[in-house]
Amino acid sequence: MTGTDNGREWALITGASAGIGKVFAQKLAREGMNCILVARRKELLEELAGQLKSHHGVDCRVFPQDLGEFEAPAKILEFVQGEGIEVEVLINNAGFGSHGHFCDLDSEWEMRMIDVNCRALVGVSRAFAPPMRQRGRGSIVHLASVASFQACPYMATYGATKAFVLMFSEALWGELKPHGVHVSALCPGPTESEFFQVARFGAGRSGPFVGAEPTEIVVDRGLAAMRANQPCIVSGFRNWIKTVAVRFFPRWVTTRVAAFLLNPKNFGLEDQSK
């Protein structure tokens, strides 16, 4: 079943209210896919759904849901099944980060990050991958990061969650490739999105937006990787060089370099570790 009479395939996008998730929805709708939009902010989802319907003639369903809730994946699956929809493309985009001295960061915020970035991603994948495998087709994109490739002092939890996403995605790619299902981990560097505000970066002279890539370019690369069934795609040549370079140095060296670059003092934030 398709859940609509227009005969179009369906994409489900988490974290669709802004940033990378919103652009994924816009580009997939432009290509003629119906969209299920999932995020916390209902008003933004409804506004986006209206735009996609009017500009591209696609069907859109809005499901406001906090991915940090334990039952979120089950609720999303129940909604989709209730609508009679088969999900052909799954974009697991929802996630966030934090920046600062780990010992000074809010404990609940860090634990919630693990829930959204890792547990919810696994749960939503587990909900929709089995039907894809049974049909012998489907595509899944997980939002990882260049932070997936090394330890990230002052972004310790975030970097660890993205390393999990990368390894999980590549393992899933290996399992589902023989069944005709594509799985790709998209690893962007700094991107023009709400990420840095949510992560609470400062606005120092070495601000976080230096070298940020346009979101549309990042999404185009993610969609290209999805169609080519690349298990991992690093967005941008400079970012790719960085991820390759870390393989040639001891971990302690790359960790020290990252600690220097990500030190909160470089972003105009007070050093609270003293």
C-alpha positions in Angstrom: 0.0 0.0 0.0 1.1 3.6 -0.6 -1.2 5.5 1.7 -2.3 7.8 -1.2 -3.7 7.6 -4.7 -0.9 9.6 -6.4 1.2 6.4 -6.8 4.4 8.0 -5.5 6.9 6.4 -3.2 7.4 7.6 0.4 10.3 9.0 2.3 10.5 9.3 6.0 12.8 12.0 7.4 13.6 12.5 11.1 14.7 15.9 12.2 12.9 17.4 9.3 12.0 20.8 10.8 15.2 22.5 9.9 18.8 22.2 8.5 19.9 19.1 6.7 16.6 17.2 7.4 14.5 20.0 5.9 16.7 20.1 2.8 16.5 16.3 2.4 12.7 16.6 2.4 12.7 19.5 -0.1 15.0 17.6 -2.5 13.1 14.3 -2.3 9.8 16.1 -2.8 11.3 17.9 -5.8 12.0 14.5 -7.2 8.4 13.4 -6.7 8.5 11.5 -3.4 5.8 11.8 -0.8 7.2 12.7 2.6 6.6 11.8 6.3 8.1 14.6 8.3 9.2 13.8 11.9 10.6 16.3 14.5 9.6 18.0 17.7 8.4 21.3 16.3 4.9 20.8 14.9 4.5 24.3 13.5 7.7 24.1 11.4 6.7 20.7 10.1 3.3 21.8 9.1 4.8 24.9 7.4 7.2 22.7 5.5 4.5 20.2 4.5 2.4 22.9 3.1 5.3 24.2 1.0 6.1 20.7 -0.3 2.5 20.1 -1.3 2.0 23.4 -3.1 5.4 23.5 -4.8 5.8 19.9 -5.8 2.3 18.3 -5.7 3.4 15.6 -3.3 1.6 14.2 -0.3 3.0 14.9 3.1 2.2 13.6 6.6 3.4 15.3 9.7 4.2 13.4 12.9 5.5 15.6 15.8 7.7 13.4 17.9 10.6 13.9 20.3 13.2 11.3 19.2 14.6 11.4 22.8 11.5 9.6 24.1 12.1 5.9 24.7 8.9 4.9 22.8 9.6 7.2 19.8 10.6 4.5 17.2 7.5 2.4 18.1 5.2 5.5 17.9 6.6 6.4 14.5 6.1 2.9 13.2 2.6 2.8 14.5 1.8 6.0 12.8 3.2 4.9 9.5 1.4 1.6 9.6 -1.8 3.3 10.6 -1.5 5.5 7.4 -1.0 2.4 5.3 2.4 3.6 4.0 5.4 1.7 2.8 8.6 3.6 3.5 11.0 3.4 0.5 13.6 5.9 1.8 14.5 6.5 5.4 16.6 9.5 6.3 17.8 9.2 10.0 18.8 12.8 10.4 17.7 13.7 13.9 20.6 14.5 16.2 22.4 17.2 18.1 25.7 17.9 19.9 27.3 19.8 22.7 30.5 21.7 23.2 32.5 22.3 26.4 34.3 20.6 29.2 32.7 17.2 29.7 32.7 17.6 33.5 30.9 20.9 33.3 28.2 19.9 30.7 24.7 19.1 31.8 24.4 15.3 32.5 20.9 15.0 31.3 21.8 16.8 28.0 24.6 14.3 27.4 22.5 11.3 28.1 19.7 12.6 25.9 22.2 13.1 23.1 23.0 9.4 23.2 19.2 8.6 23.2 18.6 10.7 20.1 21.8 10.2 18.2 22.1 6.4 18.8 19.2 4.7 20.4 16.5 6.3 18.3 18.5 5.9 15.1 18.8 2.1 15.8 15.2 1.9 16.8 13.8 3.6 13.7 16.2 1.6 11.5 15.0 -1.6 13.1 11.4 -0.6 12.5 11.8 0.0 8.7 14.7 -2.1 7.6 12.9 -5.5 7.8 10.1 -4.6 5.4 12.7 -3.2 3.0 14.7 -6.5 3.2 11.5 -8.4 2.6 10.6 -6.3 -0.5 14.2 -6.5 -1.8 14.5 -2.7 -2.1 14.8 0.5 -0.1 17.3 3.1 1.0 18.6 4.3 4.4 20.8 7.3 5.1 22.2 7.9 8.5 23.7 11.3 9.5 27.2 10.6 10.9 29.9 13.3 10.8 33.6 13.8 10.2 33.7 13.6 14.0 33.1 9.9 13.5 36.7 9.2 12.6 38.5 10.3 15.8 38.2 11.3 19.4 36.8 14.8 19.9 37.8 16.5 23.2 35.3 19.1 24.3 32.7 17.3 22.1 33.4 13.9 23.7 29.9 12.5 23.7 28.9 13.8 20.3 32.0 12.4 18.7 31.4 9.0 20.3 27.8 8.9 19.1 28.8 9.7 15.6 31.5 7.0 15.6 28.7 4.6 16.7 26.5 5.8 13.8 29.3 5.2 11.3 30.1 1.7 12.5 26.4 0.8 12.7 25.7 2.1 9.2 28.6 0.2 7.6 27.6 -3.0 9.4 24.0 -2.6 8.2 25.3 -1.9 4.7 27.1 -5.3 4.8 24.0 -7.1 6.0 21.4 -5.5 3.7 23.4 -5.1 0.4 22.7 -8.8 -0.7 19.0 -8.0 -0.2 18.9 -5.0 -2.5 18.7 -2.4 0.3 21.0 0.6 0.3 22.6 2.0 3.4 24.8 5.0 3.6 26.4 7.1 6.3 26.7 10.7 5.4 29.6 12.4 7.1 29.6 16.2 6.8 31.9 18.7 8.4 30.7 22.1 9.5 27.5 22.7 7.8 25.2 25.7 7.6 22.5 24.6 10.0 21.3 25.1 13.6 23.8 22.6 14.9 26.2 25.2 16.4 23.5 27.1 18.2 22.2 23.9 19.7 25.7 22.7 20.7 26.2 26.1 22.4 29.4 27.2 20.6 30.6 30.7 21.2 31.1 33.4 18.7 34.9 34.0 19.1 37.3 34.9 16.3 37.7 31.3 15.4 33.9 30.9 15.1 32.4 27.5 14.2 31.0 28.7 10.9 34.4 29.1 9.3 34.5 26.8 6.2 30.9 25.7 6.7 29.5 23.9 3.6 26.1 24.9 2.1 23.5 22.4 3.3 22.2 21.8 -0.2 25.6 20.5 -1.3 25.9 18.2 1.7 22.4 16.7 1.0 23.2 16.3 -2.8 26.2 14.2 -1.9 24.2 12.2 0.6 21.6 11.4 -2.0 24.2 10.5 -4.6 25.9 8.1 -2.1 22.5 6.6 -1.3 21.8 5.8 -4.9 25.3 4.4 -5.5 25.0 2.4 -2.3 28.2 3.8 -0.9 28.5 2.7 2.8 30.2 6.0 3.7 30.5 9.4 2.1 32.5 12.3 3.5 31.2 15.6 2.2 33.9 17.9 0.8 37.4 17.2 -0.3 39.0 19.0 2.6 37.0 17.0 5.1 37.9 13.8 3.2 41.6 14.7 3.5 41.2 15.2 7.2 39.6 11.8 7.7 42.3 10.1 5.7 45.1 11.9 7.5 44.1 10.7 10.9 44.9 7.1 9.9 48.6 7.9 9.6 49.2 9.3 13.1 48.9 7.8 16.6 45.6 8.4 18.2 47.1 10.4 21.0 48.5 12.9 18.4 45.2 13.4 16.6 43.4 13.7 19.9 45.8 16.4 21.1 45.3 18.3 17.8 41.6 18.1 18.2 41.8 19.2 21.8 43.7 22.3 20.7 41.3 23.1 17.8 38.1 22.5 19.9 39.2 24.2 23.1 36.3 26.4 24.2 38.7 29.3 24.6 39.0 29.4 20.8 35.3 30.2 20.6 35.2 33.0 23.1 34.0 30.8 25.9 35.3 30.9 29.5 37.5 28.1 30.6 35.5 26.5 33.5 38.0 23.7 34.2 40.1 25.7 36.6 
